[in-house]
Amino acid sequence: MFITANIEVQRRQLALLAGAFFGVGWLVFIDSLLQFNRCWDQLDYGDPCSWGPAPLNATSKYVHTPDSPPPSFNPFPPWPGGGGQPTTTPEPVTHKGWSGLDGKYKLVYIPGIIALVSLFFVNTVNVRDLSEDTTEVAEGASPVALKVWLFTGMIIGFTSIALSIWVYADLFSRSPNIQDDPALAAMIQTIFIAIASYVFFIARSIGGHELWGTDPLL
């Protein structure tokens, strides 16, 4: 009785740990997206032509009075750093031109979805059904098929991590016009979901079969 209770406590502790990894992974990713969108929507594009604020009405800024000298040949106000009209195009502001999460950058959402598929694959398998000796094999399946299903789920999990690394390295880090925070968060998300998936599988498997402790895939 004591052993059974101890096993149940271990299961709950590991399941809680798996849930914590899963939640933190999604929290990091969602928080990164919110921060990215908030900063991107509030970009200050400045005044690249140095026109200044628009006039409040249509009154001309140049009013001639009898005591005022005649207007010069150049009716434009002095250009910052020198008089008269500019002879060259002013350099653009450095913070203009940031890209949003559209087009190819939308791939940053894909690794997390694939990681969820992996979690489903791995945790729909019961460790008791992986042995040829058990009589509790899932209906319509076999231990060999279940092992292939479990192995496929693990491969999908590693694929999601690899894809998130590729999205960061090939799309975000190579482009100077996009902030790479969402891609970094996607890597953390997929790694944490993979950890949660495997920890939860172990939690469900504790005490499930006397063969646990050996490799269930063999």
C-alpha positions as CSV (number, residue, x, y, z in Angstrom):
1,M,0.0,0.0,0.0
2,F,2.8,2.3,0.9
3,I,4.7,1.5,-2.3
4,T,1.5,2.3,-4.4
5,A,1.0,5.6,-2.7
6,N,4.7,6.5,-3.2
7,I,4.4,5.7,-6.9
8,E,1.3,7.9,-7.2
9,V,3.1,10.8,-5.5
10,Q,6.0,10.4,-8.0
11,R,3.6,10.4,-10.9
12,R,1.9,13.6,-9.7
13,Q,5.2,15.4,-9.1
14,L,6.5,14.5,-12.5
15,A,3.2,15.4,-14.2
16,L,3.3,18.8,-12.4
17,L,6.9,19.3,-13.6
18,A,5.9,18.5,-17.1
19,G,3.0,20.9,-17.0
20,A,5.3,23.6,-15.7
21,F,7.7,23.1,-18.6
22,F,4.8,23.2,-21.1
23,G,3.3,26.3,-19.6
24,V,6.6,28.2,-19.3
25,G,7.4,27.4,-23.0
26,W,4.1,28.8,-24.2
27,L,4.3,31.8,-21.9
28,V,7.8,32.8,-23.1
29,F,6.6,32.5,-26.8
30,I,3.4,34.5,-26.3
31,D,5.1,37.1,-24.2
32,S,7.7,37.6,-26.9
33,L,5.0,38.0,-29.6
34,L,3.1,40.6,-27.5
35,Q,6.3,42.5,-26.8
36,F,7.3,42.4,-30.5
37,N,3.9,43.6,-31.7
38,R,3.8,46.4,-29.1
39,C,7.2,47.7,-30.0
40,W,6.6,47.4,-33.7
41,D,3.2,49.2,-33.7
42,Q,4.7,52.1,-31.7
43,L,7.7,52.8,-33.9
44,D,8.5,56.5,-34.2
45,Y,9.2,57.0,-37.9
46,G,10.4,60.6,-37.2
47,D,10.4,63.4,-39.7
48,P,12.8,62.3,-42.5
49,C,12.1,65.5,-44.6
50,S,12.5,67.8,-41.6
51,W,9.2,69.6,-42.4
52,G,8.4,70.1,-38.8
53,P,4.8,70.2,-37.5
54,A,2.0,71.0,-39.9
55,P,0.7,74.6,-39.7
56,L,-2.5,75.2,-37.8
57,N,-4.1,77.1,-40.7
58,A,-3.4,78.2,-44.2
59,T,-1.8,81.6,-43.3
60,S,1.6,82.1,-45.0
61,K,4.6,82.1,-42.8
62,Y,6.1,84.9,-44.9
63,V,4.4,88.2,-44.2
64,H,5.9,91.3,-45.9
65,T,5.7,94.6,-44.0
66,P,6.9,98.1,-45.0
67,D,9.8,97.9,-42.6
68,S,10.8,94.4,-43.5
69,P,13.5,93.7,-46.1
70,P,12.4,92.2,-49.4
71,P,12.3,88.5,-49.5
72,S,15.5,86.8,-50.6
73,F,15.7,84.7,-53.7
74,N,15.3,81.5,-51.6
75,P,11.8,81.4,-49.9
76,F,12.7,78.2,-48.0
77,P,13.7,78.3,-44.3
78,P,17.3,77.6,-43.5
79,W,18.1,73.8,-43.6
80,P,19.4,72.4,-40.4
81,G,23.2,72.5,-40.5
82,G,23.3,75.1,-43.3
83,G,21.3,77.7,-45.1
84,G,19.2,77.3,-48.2
85,Q,17.7,74.2,-49.7
86,P,19.5,70.9,-49.2
87,T,21.8,69.8,-52.0
88,T,21.6,66.1,-51.0
89,T,18.9,63.8,-49.8
90,P,19.0,63.5,-46.0
91,E,20.0,60.1,-44.6
92,P,17.0,58.0,-43.5
93,V,16.4,57.6,-39.8
94,T,18.0,54.4,-38.6
95,H,14.9,52.9,-36.9
96,K,12.7,53.0,-40.0
97,G,11.9,49.9,-42.0
98,W,11.4,47.2,-39.4
99,S,9.6,44.2,-40.7
100,G,6.6,42.6,-39.0
101,L,5.8,39.0,-38.6
102,D,4.4,38.5,-42.1
103,G,5.4,36.6,-45.2
104,K,8.2,34.1,-44.5
105,Y,8.6,35.3,-40.9
106,K,5.2,33.6,-40.1
107,L,7.1,30.3,-40.0
108,V,8.0,31.2,-36.4
109,Y,4.5,29.9,-35.4
110,I,5.1,26.4,-37.0
111,P,7.6,24.8,-34.6
112,G,5.3,25.2,-31.6
113,I,2.4,23.5,-33.4
114,I,4.6,20.6,-34.5
115,A,5.8,20.2,-30.9
116,L,2.2,19.9,-29.8
117,V,1.7,17.1,-32.4
118,S,4.8,15.4,-30.9
119,L,3.3,15.6,-27.4
120,F,0.1,14.0,-28.6
121,F,2.0,11.2,-30.4
122,V,4.2,10.4,-27.4
123,N,1.5,10.5,-24.7
124,T,-1.1,8.5,-26.4
125,V,1.1,5.4,-25.9
126,N,0.8,3.4,-22.7
127,V,4.1,1.8,-21.6
128,R,2.2,-1.4,-20.6
129,D,1.3,-1.9,-24.3
130,L,4.9,-1.9,-25.5
131,S,5.6,-5.4,-24.3
132,E,4.8,-8.6,-26.3
133,D,3.9,-10.3,-23.0
134,T,1.1,-8.0,-22.0
135,T,-2.5,-8.8,-22.8
136,E,-3.6,-5.1,-22.7
137,V,-2.5,-4.2,-26.2
138,A,-4.6,-1.4,-27.7
139,E,-7.4,-2.7,-29.9
140,G,-6.4,-2.8,-33.5
141,A,-2.8,-2.2,-32.8
142,S,0.3,-4.2,-31.9
143,P,3.4,-3.5,-29.7
144,V,5.5,-3.1,-32.8
145,A,3.1,-0.5,-34.3
146,L,2.9,1.3,-30.9
147,K,6.7,1.4,-30.8
148,V,6.8,2.9,-34.3
149,W,4.1,5.5,-33.2
150,L,6.1,6.4,-30.1
151,F,9.4,6.7,-32.1
152,T,7.6,8.8,-34.7
153,G,6.4,11.2,-32.0
154,M,9.9,11.6,-30.6
155,I,11.3,12.3,-34.1
156,I,8.6,14.9,-34.6
157,G,9.6,16.6,-31.4
158,F,13.3,16.8,-32.4
159,T,12.1,18.0,-35.8
160,S,10.2,20.9,-34.2
161,I,13.4,21.9,-32.3
162,A,15.5,21.7,-35.5
163,L,12.9,23.8,-37.4
164,S,12.9,26.5,-34.8
165,I,16.7,26.7,-34.9
166,W,16.6,26.9,-38.7
167,V,13.9,29.7,-38.5
168,Y,16.2,31.7,-36.2
169,A,19.5,31.1,-38.0
170,D,18.3,31.4,-41.6
171,L,15.4,33.9,-41.5
172,F,15.7,36.1,-38.4
173,S,19.4,36.4,-37.6
174,R,20.4,37.0,-41.3
175,S,17.9,39.8,-41.8
176,P,18.9,43.2,-40.3
177,N,15.3,44.5,-40.6
178,I,13.6,42.1,-38.1
179,Q,14.1,41.7,-34.4
180,D,14.9,38.1,-33.6
181,D,13.2,37.8,-30.2
182,P,10.2,35.8,-31.5
183,A,12.6,33.2,-33.1
184,L,14.6,32.9,-29.9
185,A,11.3,32.4,-28.0
186,A,10.2,29.7,-30.5
187,M,13.4,27.7,-29.8
188,I,12.8,27.9,-26.0
189,Q,9.1,27.0,-26.6
190,T,9.9,23.8,-28.6
191,I,12.6,22.7,-26.2
192,F,10.3,23.1,-23.2
193,I,7.4,21.3,-24.9
194,A,9.7,18.4,-25.9
195,I,10.9,18.2,-22.2
196,A,7.3,18.3,-21.0
197,S,6.3,15.6,-23.4
198,Y,9.0,13.2,-22.3
199,V,8.6,13.9,-18.6
200,F,4.9,13.4,-18.8
201,F,5.4,10.1,-20.6
202,I,7.8,9.0,-17.8
203,A,5.3,10.1,-15.2
204,R,2.5,8.0,-16.8
205,S,4.9,5.0,-17.0
206,I,6.1,4.8,-13.4
207,G,5.0,1.5,-12.0
208,G,3.1,0.7,-15.1
209,H,4.9,-2.5,-15.9
210,E,7.6,-4.7,-14.3
211,L,9.7,-4.2,-17.4
212,W,9.9,-0.5,-16.9
213,G,13.5,0.4,-16.2
214,T,14.6,-1.4,-19.4
215,D,14.3,0.1,-22.8
216,P,10.6,-0.2,-23.8
217,L,11.5,0.3,-27.5
218,L,13.6,-3.0,-27.6
